[in-house]
């Protein structure tokens, strides 16, 4: 079955695009914690997305349920003194990016007492690129939040309307800002796969194989609309005056411990050279290839703006390959630090990090995965370095001074 799904995804990928350019090889390095002055004229960040960059909006919505219900309390945030709504043991990529730009950490939009002088974070954990109604029409339910990308974009417009006096003033504000449109869209696929999750035990019977195949088909069908939603939001922001926009691609889902544990695949042919599920990675690349096509169209339409593609896929793969050099335990590259179930992945989707019976590894900084879905603070730091100092975000949205 794995080979059948792999062949199908290869065929679909080739129909979409016959090639995908890899960035030049780079080496990872630990980042200095020292703050710098504001960089390259950027005075603010406006961020849209999901749990990869939410700094506290879902916490304030009060909608943390299911696998996200424990993300708003310890052990989440244990590396930074307590839970803040960040889905990690500490800081996220958006936090490290703000630090590198010499800006304060980005406050969540729903923190009404926050200082938004240097930008706003609209991201909400569990958010989707498509709205709940569009997903429901395809048989996909949204369990955590209705704060889709369209809702976040409307909140941005409301914020700008309340804090500026004219469209020209909005353009002036955006001209000196960095706008992050995602990562978002991963949850659309997560929920489609989840709707067709194999029955407990993961037995490779016809029923479970049929459910897996249905999940793949439903997720593949979502890709064009998800990509249109992301590029459509970016287009609106560019129309409003955004001069520097970063649009991240999807992670390699086949390397994510929660997916690997759920697949419970024993056929060696199902895995690639990095030990990841090849079919799921091809699915991620299908999204990324279409997204890059959309980004190229945006560049043609807005030649005066910088529209960067942040290659989360290959940055993550590079982090896996250089795990030891980056300070990670090479023997636990795909093993969650916080979770239950033991085994190769330490993931039990019915007992996510923070639930009774789960535990935290002794040295989170030596793990890439925090809870089987999200990364550790150290992994987010390495990813940020790869993206903004090592060329995995291209063209470079920020010109950092070389040391």
Kinemage of the C-alpha trace (Angstrom):
@kinemage 1
@onewidth
@group {chain A} dominant
@subgroup {mainchain}
@vectorlist {calphas} color= white
{ca unk a 1} P 0.000 0.000 0.000
{ca unk a 2} L 2.872 2.357 0.842
{ca unk a 3} L 4.359 1.797 -2.602
{ca unk a 4} L 0.974 2.388 -4.285
{ca unk a 5} L 0.496 5.698 -2.440
{ca unk a 6} L 4.095 6.657 -3.181
{ca unk a 7} L 3.643 5.990 -6.895
{ca unk a 8} L 0.400 7.979 -6.959
{ca unk a 9} L 1.961 10.968 -5.259
{ca unk a 10} L 5.007 10.849 -7.542
{ca unk a 11} L 2.735 10.919 -10.564
{ca unk a 12} L 0.737 13.845 -9.181
{ca unk a 13} L 3.906 15.745 -8.337
{ca unk a 14} L 5.285 15.272 -11.844
{ca unk a 15} L 2.038 16.536 -13.334
{ca unk a 16} L 2.292 19.678 -11.201
{ca unk a 17} L 5.978 20.392 -11.831
{ca unk a 18} L 8.876 18.280 -13.086
{ca unk a 19} L 11.520 19.872 -10.891
{ca unk a 20} L 12.260 21.590 -7.617
{ca unk a 21} L 15.411 23.582 -7.022
{ca unk a 22} L 17.302 22.746 -3.849
{ca unk a 23} L 19.147 25.508 -2.024
{ca unk a 24} L 22.922 25.257 -1.805
{ca unk a 25} L 24.194 23.155 1.105
{ca unk a 26} L 24.798 25.029 4.324
{ca unk a 27} L 26.086 24.215 7.771
{ca unk a 28} L 24.052 24.881 10.894
{ca unk a 29} L 25.392 26.774 13.848
{ca unk a 30} L 24.163 27.880 17.246
{ca unk a 31} L 23.001 31.451 17.401
{ca unk a 32} L 24.196 34.135 19.757
{ca unk a 33} L 21.602 35.327 22.256
{ca unk a 34} L 22.784 38.956 22.062
{ca unk a 35} L 20.192 41.437 20.851
{ca unk a 36} L 21.066 43.774 18.000
{ca unk a 37} L 19.807 47.133 16.846
{ca unk a 38} L 16.869 47.272 14.414
{ca unk a 39} L 18.020 45.828 11.103
{ca unk a 40} L 17.601 46.927 7.475
{ca unk a 41} L 15.020 49.586 8.266
{ca unk a 42} L 12.470 47.125 9.646
{ca unk a 43} L 10.563 48.554 12.600
{ca unk a 44} L 7.658 46.103 12.835
{ca unk a 45} L 6.569 42.520 12.085
{ca unk a 46} L 3.041 41.430 11.192
{ca unk a 47} L 2.586 37.672 11.448
{ca unk a 48} L -0.183 35.312 10.297
{ca unk a 49} L -0.185 31.570 10.912
{ca unk a 50} L -0.872 28.645 13.209
{ca unk a 51} L 0.759 26.906 16.167
{ca unk a 52} L 4.231 27.271 14.654
{ca unk a 53} L 4.087 30.998 15.423
{ca unk a 54} L 1.188 31.608 17.854
{ca unk a 55} L 2.532 33.488 20.882
{ca unk a 56} L -0.703 33.392 22.873
{ca unk a 57} L -3.840 33.951 20.791
{ca unk a 58} L -5.382 30.478 21.243
{ca unk a 59} L -4.690 30.779 24.969
{ca unk a 60} L -6.763 33.974 25.008
{ca unk a 61} L -9.499 32.487 22.826
{ca unk a 62} L -9.901 29.775 25.440
{ca unk a 63} L -10.374 27.209 22.691
{ca unk a 64} L -7.575 24.756 23.429
{ca unk a 65} L -9.143 21.290 23.106
{ca unk a 66} L -8.108 17.823 21.991
{ca unk a 67} L -4.412 17.528 21.222
{ca unk a 68} L -3.923 21.255 21.936
{ca unk a 69} L -5.628 21.277 25.335
{ca unk a 70} L -2.388 20.978 27.291
{ca unk a 71} L -0.372 23.502 25.276
{ca unk a 72} L -1.458 26.388 27.500
{ca unk a 73} L 0.099 24.980 30.678
{ca unk a 74} L 3.378 23.465 31.881
{ca unk a 75} L 5.449 21.644 30.624
{ca unk a 76} L 4.902 23.941 27.631
{ca unk a 77} L 7.055 27.016 28.170
{ca unk a 78} L 9.201 25.267 30.753
{ca unk a 79} L 12.394 26.723 29.230
{ca unk a 80} L 11.116 30.308 29.552
{ca unk a 81} L 9.533 30.260 32.986
{ca unk a 82} L 5.989 29.139 32.181
{ca unk a 83} L 3.358 28.536 29.523
{ca unk a 84} L 2.579 31.505 27.269
{ca unk a 85} L 0.512 29.755 24.605
{ca unk a 86} L 3.602 28.882 22.570
{ca unk a 87} L 3.551 25.265 21.366
{ca unk a 88} L 7.074 24.428 22.497
{ca unk a 89} L 9.176 24.243 25.613
{ca unk a 90} L 10.276 27.810 24.869
{ca unk a 91} L 10.536 30.354 22.103
{ca unk a 92} L 9.500 29.976 18.444
{ca unk a 93} L 10.993 31.026 15.127
{ca unk a 94} L 9.008 34.281 15.170
{ca unk a 95} L 10.585 35.108 18.546
{ca unk a 96} L 14.129 34.491 17.341
{ca unk a 97} L 13.463 36.464 14.160
{ca unk a 98} L 12.257 39.442 16.225
{ca unk a 99} L 15.391 39.193 18.364
{ca unk a 100} L 17.644 39.138 15.293
{ca unk a 101} L 15.858 42.245 14.022
{ca unk a 102} L 16.447 44.020 17.335
{ca unk a 103} L 12.688 44.187 17.997
{ca unk a 104} L 10.628 43.211 21.044
{ca unk a 105} L 8.944 39.801 21.030
{ca unk a 106} L 5.726 39.949 19.040
{ca unk a 107} L 2.597 40.226 21.194
{ca unk a 108} L -0.576 38.273 20.313
{ca unk a 109} L -3.403 40.343 18.839
{ca unk a 110} L -5.850 39.176 21.494
{ca unk a 111} L -3.665 40.562 24.292
{ca unk a 112} L -5.512 43.866 24.404
{ca unk a 113} L -3.129 45.364 26.931
{ca unk a 114} L -0.054 44.758 24.797
{ca unk a 115} L 2.176 47.309 23.116
{ca unk a 116} L 1.808 46.858 19.346
{ca unk a 117} L 4.271 49.595 18.376
{ca unk a 118} L 6.545 47.070 16.673
{ca unk a 119} L 3.935 44.805 15.124
{ca unk a 120} L 1.233 42.271 15.904
{ca unk a 121} L 0.986 38.490 15.905
{ca unk a 122} L -2.321 37.282 14.447
{ca unk a 123} L -1.381 33.579 14.348
{ca unk a 124} L -3.622 31.128 16.220
{ca unk a 125} L -2.692 27.557 17.076
{ca unk a 126} L -4.909 25.133 15.162
{ca unk a 127} L -5.790 27.724 12.496
{ca unk a 128} L -6.418 26.757 8.886
{ca unk a 129} L -5.829 28.426 5.530
{ca unk a 130} L -9.404 27.642 4.449
{ca unk a 131} L -12.325 28.655 6.618
{ca unk a 132} L -14.357 26.115 8.577
{ca unk a 133} L -17.302 26.220 6.160
{ca unk a 134} L -15.114 25.468 3.139
{ca unk a 135} L -13.512 22.536 4.944
{ca unk a 136} L -16.853 21.259 6.263
{ca unk a 137} L -18.185 21.137 2.688
{ca unk a 138} L -15.398 18.620 2.012
{ca unk a 139} L -16.124 16.562 5.098
{ca unk a 140} L -13.262 18.013 7.147
{ca unk a 141} L -14.022 19.424 10.598
{ca unk a 142} L -11.983 22.112 12.388
{ca unk a 143} L -11.696 21.167 16.070
{ca unk a 144} L -9.726 23.993 17.677
{ca unk a 145} L -10.417 27.501 16.357
{ca unk a 146} L -12.347 29.389 13.692
{ca unk a 147} L -9.530 31.929 13.342
{ca unk a 148} L -8.692 30.965 9.769
{ca unk a 149} L -6.326 32.975 7.587
{ca unk a 150} L -9.265 35.085 6.359
{ca unk a 151} L -10.219 35.910 9.960
{ca unk a 152} L -6.618 36.834 10.778
{ca unk a 153} L -6.427 39.046 7.695
{ca unk a 154} L -9.637 40.828 8.717
{ca unk a 155} L -8.211 41.400 12.196
{ca unk a 156} L -5.147 42.950 10.567
{ca unk a 157} L -7.345 45.277 8.509
{ca unk a 158} L -9.343 46.212 11.625
{ca unk a 159} L -6.111 46.926 13.490
{ca unk a 160} L -4.777 49.125 10.698
{ca unk a 161} L -8.096 50.954 10.449
{ca unk a 162} L -7.987 51.682 14.175
{ca unk a 163} L -4.348 52.786 14.320
{ca unk a 164} L -3.875 54.749 11.086
{ca unk a 165} L -5.702 57.631 9.468
{ca unk a 166} L -5.511 56.756 5.773
{ca unk a 167} L -4.539 54.041 3.268
{ca unk a 168} L -1.390 56.062 2.575
{ca unk a 169} L -0.413 55.857 6.235
{ca unk a 170} L -0.963 52.094 6.083
{ca unk a 171} L 1.370 51.917 3.085
{ca unk a 172} L 3.996 53.919 4.952
{ca unk a 173} L 3.747 51.562 7.944
{ca unk a 174} L 3.998 48.456 5.780
{ca unk a 175} L 6.936 49.883 3.824
{ca unk a 176} L 9.069 49.535 6.960
{ca unk a 177} L 7.590 46.226 8.119
{ca unk a 178} L 8.211 42.534 7.567
{ca unk a 179} L 5.014 40.582 6.829
{ca unk a 180} L 4.943 36.834 7.518
{ca unk a 181} L 2.124 34.945 5.746
{ca unk a 182} L 2.332 31.572 7.467
{ca unk a 183} L 3.302 28.834 7.864
{ca unk a 184} L -0.386 27.999 7.494
{ca unk a 185} L -2.238 25.271 5.624
{ca unk a 186} L -0.657 22.371 7.464
{ca unk a 187} L -3.697 22.025 9.708
{ca unk a 188} L -6.048 21.789 6.722
{ca unk a 189} L -4.150 18.642 5.774
{ca unk a 190} L -3.749 17.451 9.366
{ca unk a 191} L -7.504 17.530 9.869
{ca unk a 192} L -8.164 15.733 6.573
{ca unk a 193} L -5.752 12.969 7.550
{ca unk a 194} L -7.164 12.883 11.093
{ca unk a 195} L -10.717 12.375 9.845
{ca unk a 196} L -9.487 9.136 8.287
{ca unk a 197} L -7.082 8.046 10.998
{ca unk a 198} L -6.608 4.274 11.144
{ca unk a 199} L -8.428 2.437 13.914
{ca unk a 200} L -6.561 1.819 17.170
{ca unk a 201} L -3.763 -0.691 16.868
{ca unk a 202} L -2.745 0.385 13.374
{ca unk a 203} L -3.431 -3.044 11.894
{ca unk a 204} L -2.696 -3.211 8.162
{ca unk a 205} L -6.118 -4.560 7.240
{ca unk a 206} L -8.254 -3.475 4.306
{ca unk a 207} L -10.377 -1.166 6.475
{ca unk a 208} L -7.407 0.797 7.785
{ca unk a 209} L -5.696 0.903 4.397
{ca unk a 210} L -8.905 2.231 2.897
{ca unk a 211} L -9.082 4.979 5.519
{ca unk a 212} L -5.481 5.985 4.872
{ca unk a 213} L -6.093 6.116 1.116
{ca unk a 214} L -9.210 8.250 1.654
{ca unk a 215} L -7.245 10.664 3.828
{ca unk a 216} L -4.563 11.015 1.164
{ca unk a 217} L -7.103 11.694 -1.581
{ca unk a 218} L -8.973 14.280 0.518
{ca unk a 219} L -5.761 16.048 1.509
{ca unk a 220} L -4.455 16.122 -2.078
{ca unk a 221} L -7.750 17.644 -3.231
{ca unk a 222} L -7.299 20.493 -0.738
{ca unk a 223} L -3.859 21.578 -1.956
{ca unk a 224} L -4.829 23.977 -4.793
{ca unk a 225} L -7.405 25.786 -2.646
{ca unk a 226} L -5.061 26.008 0.340
{ca unk a 227} L -2.351 27.516 -1.851
{ca unk a 228} L -4.819 29.977 -3.407
{ca unk a 229} L -5.893 31.077 0.068
{ca unk a 230} L -2.288 31.786 1.096
{ca unk a 231} L -1.273 33.597 -2.078
{ca unk a 232} L -4.592 35.464 -2.104
{ca unk a 233} L -3.945 36.799 1.402
{ca unk a 234} L -0.417 37.789 0.371
{ca unk a 235} L -1.823 39.599 -2.665
{ca unk a 236} L -4.174 41.622 -0.467
{ca unk a 237} L -1.305 42.589 1.833
{ca unk a 238} L 0.861 43.586 -1.138
{ca unk a 239} L -2.019 45.683 -2.482
{ca unk a 240} L -2.134 47.470 0.876
{ca unk a 241} L 1.545 48.331 0.592
{ca unk a 242} L 3.540 45.415 2.020
{ca unk a 243} L 7.090 45.703 0.683
{ca unk a 244} L 8.675 42.600 2.235
{ca unk a 245} L 6.599 39.438 2.509
{ca unk a 246} L 7.762 36.006 3.636
{ca unk a 247} L 5.659 32.964 2.671
{ca unk a 248} L 6.850 29.693 4.244
{ca unk a 249} L 6.341 26.266 2.739
{ca unk a 250} L 5.241 23.133 4.556
{ca unk a 251} L 7.450 20.971 6.759
{ca unk a 252} L 8.380 17.463 5.525
{ca unk a 253} L 5.412 15.707 7.114
{ca unk a 254} L 7.069 12.337 6.616
{ca unk a 255} L 9.758 13.344 9.141
{ca unk a 256} L 7.302 14.469 11.836
{ca unk a 257} L 7.119 11.928 14.710
{ca unk a 258} L 3.326 12.093 15.070
{ca unk a 259} L 2.831 11.144 11.415
{ca unk a 260} L 5.502 8.458 11.570
{ca unk a 261} L 3.933 6.938 14.679
{ca unk a 262} L 0.427 7.034 13.171
{ca unk a 263} L 1.608 5.360 9.966
{ca unk a 264} L 3.306 2.558 11.917
{ca unk a 265} L 4.939 1.550 8.628
{ca unk a 266} L 7.212 -1.486 8.745
{ca unk a 267} L 8.134 -1.680 5.052
{ca unk a 268} L 11.692 -0.261 4.621
{ca unk a 269} L 10.776 0.771 1.068
{ca unk a 270} L 8.384 3.356 2.501
{ca unk a 271} L 11.257 5.416 3.933
{ca unk a 272} L 13.678 7.785 2.212
{ca unk a 273} L 17.405 8.241 2.813
{ca unk a 274} L 16.694 10.458 5.830
{ca unk a 275} L 14.532 7.821 7.491
{ca unk a 276} L 11.328 9.729 6.718
{ca unk a 277} L 8.115 8.501 5.089
{ca unk a 278} L 8.657 9.189 1.400
{ca unk a 279} L 4.997 9.386 0.366
{ca unk a 280} L 4.140 11.994 2.989
{ca unk a 281} L 7.177 14.054 2.038
{ca unk a 282} L 6.087 13.975 -1.577
{ca unk a 283} L 2.703 15.258 -0.450
{ca unk a 284} L 4.418 18.137 1.373
{ca unk a 285} L 6.400 18.895 -1.756
{ca unk a 286} L 3.229 18.964 -3.825
{ca unk a 287} L 2.003 21.815 -1.603
{ca unk a 288} L 5.398 23.532 -1.745
{ca unk a 289} L 5.742 23.316 -5.530
{ca unk a 290} L 2.287 24.821 -6.095
{ca unk a 291} L 2.995 27.479 -3.487
{ca unk a 292} L 6.238 28.456 -5.216
{ca unk a 293} L 4.399 28.751 -8.517
{ca unk a 294} L 1.978 31.148 -6.826
{ca unk a 295} L 4.865 33.103 -5.331
{ca unk a 296} L 6.454 33.511 -8.762
{ca unk a 297} L 3.181 34.990 -10.011
{ca unk a 298} L 3.163 37.431 -7.072
{ca unk a 299} L 6.712 38.516 -7.915
{ca unk a 300} L 5.682 39.236 -11.489
{ca unk a 301} L 2.672 41.254 -10.306
{ca unk a 302} L 4.597 43.200 -7.651
{ca unk a 303} L 8.121 43.703 -9.008
{ca unk a 304} L 8.860 46.446 -6.487
{ca unk a 305} L 8.283 44.163 -3.494
{ca unk a 306} L 10.370 41.341 -2.061
{ca unk a 307} L 8.323 38.144 -1.865
{ca unk a 308} L 10.481 35.495 -0.214
{ca unk a 309} L 9.859 31.764 -0.036
{ca unk a 310} L 10.932 30.309 3.311
{ca unk a 311} L 11.898 26.724 2.619
{ca unk a 312} L 10.840 24.997 5.825
{ca unk a 313} L 11.075 21.623 4.075
{ca unk a 314} L 14.763 21.671 3.202
{ca unk a 315} L 15.745 23.634 6.300
{ca unk a 316} L 14.183 20.868 8.395
{ca unk a 317} L 15.885 18.178 6.322
{ca unk a 318} L 19.215 19.976 6.724
{ca unk a 319} L 18.654 20.118 10.489
{ca unk a 320} L 18.019 16.358 10.526
{ca unk a 321} L 21.141 15.630 8.483
{ca unk a 322} L 23.344 17.876 10.645
{ca unk a 323} L 21.662 16.908 13.907
{ca unk a 324} L 24.859 16.039 15.765
{ca unk a 325} L 26.670 19.146 14.597
{ca unk a 326} L 23.730 21.297 15.730
{ca unk a 327} L 23.810 19.788 19.220
{ca unk a 328} L 21.010 17.246 18.898
{ca unk a 329} L 21.034 13.601 19.947
{ca unk a 330} L 21.453 11.845 16.610
{ca unk a 331} L 19.858 8.696 17.994
{ca unk a 332} L 16.641 10.569 18.849
{ca unk a 333} L 16.160 12.755 15.767
{ca unk a 334} L 12.539 11.639 15.352
{ca unk a 335} L 11.738 10.956 19.017
{ca unk a 336} L 9.539 13.460 20.863
{ca unk a 337} L 10.943 14.874 24.096
{ca unk a 338} L 7.546 15.223 25.779
{ca unk a 339} L 4.992 12.453 25.323
{ca unk a 340} L 4.038 8.882 26.018
{ca unk a 341} L 4.228 5.556 24.301
{ca unk a 342} L 7.983 5.075 24.155
{ca unk a 343} L 9.203 3.272 21.060
{ca unk a 344} L 10.941 5.014 18.212
{ca unk a 345} L 8.808 8.167 18.368
{ca unk a 346} L 7.444 8.506 21.951
{ca unk a 347} L 4.096 9.651 20.547
{ca unk a 348} L 0.626 8.572 21.594
{ca unk a 349} L -1.961 10.770 19.865
{ca unk a 350} L -4.436 10.031 22.679
{ca unk a 351} L -1.933 11.154 25.324
{ca unk a 352} L -0.183 14.237 24.027
{ca unk a 353} L 2.441 16.177 25.975
{ca unk a 354} L 1.089 17.394 29.303
{ca unk a 355} L -1.607 14.710 29.620
{ca unk a 356} L -1.556 12.292 32.570
{ca unk a 357} L 1.013 9.570 31.956
{ca unk a 358} L 3.309 11.687 29.792
{ca unk a 359} L 6.828 12.727 30.723
{ca unk a 360} L 9.543 15.137 29.566
{ca unk a 361} L 13.031 14.079 28.502
{ca unk a 362} L 15.978 15.132 30.648
{ca unk a 363} L 17.596 17.377 28.011
{ca unk a 364} L 15.046 19.028 25.669
{ca unk a 365} L 17.808 20.991 23.914
{ca unk a 366} L 19.097 17.697 22.508
{ca unk a 367} L 15.788 16.911 20.776
{ca unk a 368} L 14.352 18.293 17.564
{ca unk a 369} L 10.747 17.378 18.351
{ca unk a 370} L 9.122 18.702 21.508
{ca unk a 371} L 5.757 16.908 21.484
{ca unk a 372} L 5.723 14.898 18.255
{ca unk a 373} L 4.121 17.782 16.326
{ca unk a 374} L 5.998 20.943 17.325
{ca unk a 375} L 9.706 21.617 17.745
{ca unk a 376} L 11.835 22.392 20.760
{ca unk a 377} L 13.132 25.885 21.404
{ca unk a 378} L 16.607 24.803 20.284
{ca unk a 379} L 15.246 23.366 17.026
{ca unk a 380} L 13.319 26.572 16.324
{ca unk a 381} L 16.515 28.532 16.924
{ca unk a 382} L 18.432 26.354 14.434
{ca unk a 383} L 15.615 26.653 11.873
{ca unk a 384} L 15.631 30.456 12.192
{ca unk a 385} L 19.369 30.517 11.641
{ca unk a 386} L 19.062 28.354 8.540
{ca unk a 387} L 16.260 30.453 7.099
{ca unk a 388} L 17.544 33.967 7.697
{ca unk a 389} L 21.315 33.583 7.989
{ca unk a 390} L 21.991 30.525 5.817
{ca unk a 391} L 19.900 31.291 2.752
{ca unk a 392} L 16.898 28.971 3.110
{ca unk a 393} L 14.585 32.000 2.807
{ca unk a 394} L 15.018 33.370 -0.710
{ca unk a 395} L 15.370 36.037 -1.892
{ca unk a 396} L 16.661 37.267 1.441
{ca unk a 397} L 13.866 39.367 2.981
{ca unk a 398} L 16.324 41.060 5.344
{ca unk a 399} L 19.922 42.102 4.755
{ca unk a 400} L 21.719 41.239 7.984
{ca unk a 401} L 25.151 42.766 8.459
{ca unk a 402} L 27.904 40.187 8.296
{ca unk a 403} L 29.952 39.852 11.486
